[in-house]
Amino acid sequence: MNLSTEQIDRVVEMAWEDRTPFEAIQFQFGISEPEVIRLMRIELKPSSFRLWRKRVQGRATKHAQKRSFVKGVFKSKMQRTISNNKLSKR
């Protein structure tokens, strides 16, 4: 696994997100789920890794086959519309 620092940061960010499946990481970076877990173990503090692993393990949204939807984007009710590359103020 030969990834740049920026790529490692992006993989960690994608793995941390609840709605990004491992398959998306594999498609984009060529890293399998066990390799992502190994990378997270190296990059995160031990306590952070344990929290992440506990949260992700068995989560349907992290595995494309377990998802109940094919397409869809989660949008928080708190999120406002984006205009001119600026987020609207509350």
C-alpha positions, 0 to 999 in steps of 0.5 A: 500500500503506497499512499501519499500523506494526503491520500492517507488523510482522505482514506481516514476521513472516508472511513470515519464517515458513517455513510461512506462504504468500504467499497467506495474506499476500495474503488477510489484507492484500491484498499480492501476493508482489512487494509483500511482497518489496519491503516486506521489502527496505525493512524488513530490513537488506540482509544480512537481506533477502539471507538471507531471500530466499535461504531463501524462493526456491523454497521449496514451503511459501511457495507454496500451489500447491507444498505437498504437503499441503492442511491441517496444522499443524507442531508441534515435538517440543519443544513441550509442551501449552498449558494455562491460557494458560501454556506448560508448563515443561521 
